[in-house]
Amino acid sequence: MAAKIQFKTEKKSGWVSGYDFEKLLFQVKDNIFSNKQALTIVIQAKSNAPINTIIRLLNVANQLDEKGVKVTLDFSGKTNRLYGYCETMGFIECLSDNVVVKNNSSIKKVGKIKKSGNSYVSIHCISGSVHDKELPKALARKITENIPEINENQRQELFTQFFSLFSELTRNVCEHSKTELNGFAALQVYKNNRAEIVVCDSGIGLLESLKSTFEAHNKKYKDFTDKELIVEMLTRGISSKEGDQGGNGLCTCFHHAKLTNSDMHIRLNDSYYHFYKVADKPKLVDSMKVTNELLELSGTFISFAVPFTK
């Protein structure tokens, strides 16, 4: 029997968070690869989802398709607003060709995204062979132009910080993912004065890439647990390149998350690290929650929820 899930939440808001979606996938993970090797995701007409969840949905569909699973995304209902949002954000174009999309919606575009004052950077594919140097600028510009109540000097300073962050993340996808599947980056600014940024790939994964260097030049980390490695990477930096004294990728991410008191999420192949309001906690581990009950996926998924507060 093919696996099937209803893309919905019990919350009154109707918003399906990334974690909600992870729980739905975990419930059917054993059925996805059995018998027909198929998964149908029924996206309810009244459901809504942040960009964090939309990119997860895209990444899951493409990865399962590569593994031979027949994936169907069924946007139910005649007025499915989420389908319109996905089309506007470039979701449909980024799906693998074999993924089936069913749509009965009469909505073609979600013009309200622009008219309501919200702003976004649509989903960009990140190739493993070409680093798009304009993408970090677009992401940094879009988020900084929407931050309220700051002067132009502050805006320029924040632009520089965000540009550095996005350059690091997108470059890592190009240099370290080692896969034919595209990575993705997107940004959405929401009405309640926050932005969500997502950068992900379907490659070998953050920890797997690092562990391959243990014998060569990172022997002192060989006995670290995965959780200890994540903490070390965020707070001190560990380079996977011999002789590279930087190792600043996740360090830069965490430093920025702390400056802005953002929530930060790192989803790896079988573990999910949540960091909440990191500036309010005396130690990194105090802001960390770890989830291990997941559908196993390839690559690294990093997202930020940035509050626009003084």
KEPA-838568 format. One record per residue (C-alpha): residue in one letter; x, y, z. Coordinates in steps of 0.05 Angstrom, whole numbers, padded with zeros to 5 digits, always signed. Layout:
# residues N
AXYZ;...
***
This chain:
# residues 310
M+00000+00000+00000;A+00028+00068-00020;A+00042+00119+00035;K-00005+00179+00040;I-00005+00238+00087;Q-00052+00297+00097;F-00012+00362+00096;K-00049+00396+00153;T-00043+00416+00226;E-00089+00416+00286;K-00072+00489+00300;K-00129+00538+00292;S-00085+00582+00248;G-00079+00526+00196;W-00004+00539+00189;V+00038+00476+00180;S+00106+00488+00210;G+00169+00452+00188;Y+00166+00410+00250;D+00093+00393+00237;F+00113+00367+00168;E+00171+00327+00197;K+00123+00291+00244;L+00076+00274+00187;L+00134+00245+00146;F+00159+00204+00205;Q+00092+00171+00214;V+00095+00140+00144;K+00170+00132+00134;D+00167+00056+00137;N+00112+00053+00084;I+00145+00100+00033;F+00195+00049+00008;S+00152-00014+00014;N+00112-00046-00041;K+00096+00008-00092;Q+00149+00057-00066;A+00102+00116-00070;L+00082+00176-00029;T+00021+00221-00039;I+00019+00286+00000;V-00051+00317+00000;I-00045+00392+00013;Q-00110+00415+00042;A-00143+00477+00012;K-00144+00514+00079;S-00073+00497+00098;N-00018+00549+00098;A+00057+00542+00108;P+00118+00587+00118;I+00175+00585+00068;N+00213+00539+00116;T+00160+00485+00105;I+00153+00498+00031;I+00227+00486+00019;R+00224+00422+00061;L+00167+00397+00017;L+00206+00412-00046;N+00269+00379-00020;V+00232+00317+00004;A+00196+00309-00063;N+00260+00315-00104;Q+00301+00269-00060;L+00249+00214-00057;D+00240+00219-00133;E+00315+00208-00142;K+00309+00146-00098;G+00256+00117-00143;V+00195+00136-00102;K+00134+00160-00142;V+00116+00226-00109;T+00048+00259-00119;L+00031+00328-00092;D-00044+00335-00091;F-00067+00407-00080;S-00140+00393-00062;G-00198+00442-00069;K-00218+00494-00120;T-00187+00553-00083;N-00122+00526-00056;R-00084+00588-00035;L-00021+00549-00020;Y-00016+00525-00092;G-00019+00598-00114;Y+00037+00615-00065;C+00079+00557-00088;E+00071+00578-00161;T+00090+00650-00144;M+00152+00629-00106;G+00177+00585-00164;F+00164+00520-00127;I+00133+00484-00186;E+00192+00499-00232;C+00241+00472-00181;L+00207+00404-00175;S+00239+00343-00208;D+00205+00326-00274;N+00176+00260-00248;V+00140+00290-00189;V+00065+00291-00204;V+00027+00355-00185;K-00048+00352-00182;N-00084+00419-00179;N-00158+00437-00183;S-00146+00508-00159;S-00170+00567-00199;I-00116+00611-00167;K-00057+00621-00213;K-00017+00673-00175;V-00020+00702-00105;G-00017+00776-00119;K-00032+00792-00047;I+00040+00776-00029;K+00062+00841-00061;K+00000+00883-00048;S-00001+00869+00027;G+00068+00898+00037;N+00101+00830+00047;S+00164+00817+00007;Y+00203+00756-00014;V+00260+00727-00055;S+00231+00669-00095;I+00262+00600-00092;H+00330+00599-00126;C+00364+00535-00148;I+00436+00530-00126;S+00480+00488-00172;G+00537+00447-00145;S+00582+00474-00200;V+00566+00548-00205;H+00565+00598-00148;D+00513+00652-00162;K+00545+00714-00131;E+00482+00756-00142;L+00438+00712-00099;P+00470+00732-00031;K+00461+00805-00051;A+00388+00795-00068;L+00374+00759-00002;A+00412+00810+00039;R+00379+00869+00003;K+00309+00842+00011;I+00315+00828+00085;T+00349+00895+00103;E+00302+00938+00063;N+00243+00911+00104;I+00273+00922+00174;P+00235+00981+00205;E+00259+01039+00246;I+00333+01039+00230;N+00375+01092+00197;E+00413+01083+00132;N+00480+01071+00166;Q+00450+01015+00207;R+00416+00987+00145;Q+00482+00985+00107;E+00517+00952+00166;L+00463+00898+00169;F+00467+00889+00094;T+00541+00874+00100;Q+00529+00824+00156;F+00472+00788+00119;F+00511+00788+00054;S+00570+00754+00089;L+00523+00703+00120;F+00487+00685+00055;S+00552+00683+00015;E+00580+00632+00064;L+00518+00589+00063;T+00508+00588-00013;R+00582+00577-00026;N+00581+00517+00021;V+00526+00486-00021;C+00567+00494-00084;E+00633+00469-00054;H+00611+00414-00007;S+00544+00383-00027;K+00574+00336-00080;T+00508+00318-00113;E+00472+00328-00179;L+00410+00352-00143;N+00402+00427-00136;G+00404+00463-00070;F+00354+00518-00055;A+00352+00587-00023;A+00291+00631-00009;L+00268+00687+00036;Q+00200+00712+00059;V+00184+00774+00101;Y+00119+00767+00141;K+00070+00818+00167;N+00087+00807+00240;N+00156+00838+00231;R+00198+00777+00219;A+00233+00743+00162;E+00249+00671+00147;I+00310+00651+00107;V+00325+00580+00082;V+00387+00552+00049;C+00392+00477+00037;D+00423+00422-00005;S+00415+00347-00017;G+00489+00330-00012;I+00531+00288+00035;G+00513+00328+00096;L+00549+00374+00144;L+00572+00323+00195;E+00589+00270+00142;S+00634+00320+00107;L+00669+00337+00172;K+00677+00265+00195;S+00713+00247+00131;T+00770+00293+00154;F+00780+00262+00223;E+00838+00218+00203;A+00872+00271+00160;H+00873+00333+00204;N+00815+00335+00253;K+00835+00275+00297;K+00819+00311+00362;Y+00745+00311+00345;K+00741+00236+00329;D+00708+00218+00395;F+00659+00276+00397;T+00585+00261+00394;D+00544+00293+00338;K+00515+00343+00387;E+00584+00362+00413;L+00608+00371+00341;I+00550+00418+00326;V+00565+00459+00388;E+00639+00463+00371;M+00624+00483+00299;L+00577+00538+00321;T+00619+00567+00377;R+00691+00557+00355;G+00689+00534+00282;I+00718+00471+00252;S+00747+00471+00182;S+00739+00411+00136;K+00798+00437+00095;E+00868+00422+00119;G+00907+00486+00133;D+00845+00529+00132;Q+00843+00570+00196;G+00774+00597+00182;G+00722+00543+00192;N+00674+00600+00201;G+00612+00575+00163;L+00567+00556+00221;C+00605+00603+00268;T+00583+00661+00224;C+00512+00636+00223;F+00508+00628+00298;H+00541+00696+00310;H+00489+00730+00268;A+00432+00691+00300;K+00457+00714+00367;L+00462+00787+00345;T+00391+00787+00320;N+00363+00739+00373;S+00338+00694+00317;D+00314+00623+00319;M+00361+00578+00280;H+00347+00508+00253;I+00396+00457+00226;R+00366+00395+00195;L+00415+00339+00178;N+00404+00269+00151;D+00373+00240+00214;S+00376+00295+00266;Y+00345+00364+00274;Y+00376+00418+00318;H+00331+00475+00341;F+00361+00538+00372;Y+00311+00586+00402;K+00324+00659+00421;V+00398+00646+00427;A+00415+00716+00453;D+00370+00705+00514;K+00408+00642+00536;P+00474+00643+00575;K+00499+00581+00538;L+00487+00552+00469;V+00463+00486+00497;D+00409+00523+00536;S+00376+00545+00471;M+00383+00477+00437;K+00332+00423+00426;V+00347+00360+00386;T+00297+00317+00348;N+00317+00248+00322;E+00251+00217+00300;L+00257+00236+00227;L+00251+00211+00156;E+00323+00202+00135;L+00343+00254+00082;S+00409+00274+00051;G+00444+00341+00058;T+00440+00402+00103;F+00380+00446+00115;I+00392+00512+00151;S+00338+00564+00166;F+00331+00627+00208;A+00271+00663+00236;V+00294+00735+00245;P+00252+00782+00287;F+00249+00855+00266;T+00254+00888+00334;K+00296+00945+00360;
***
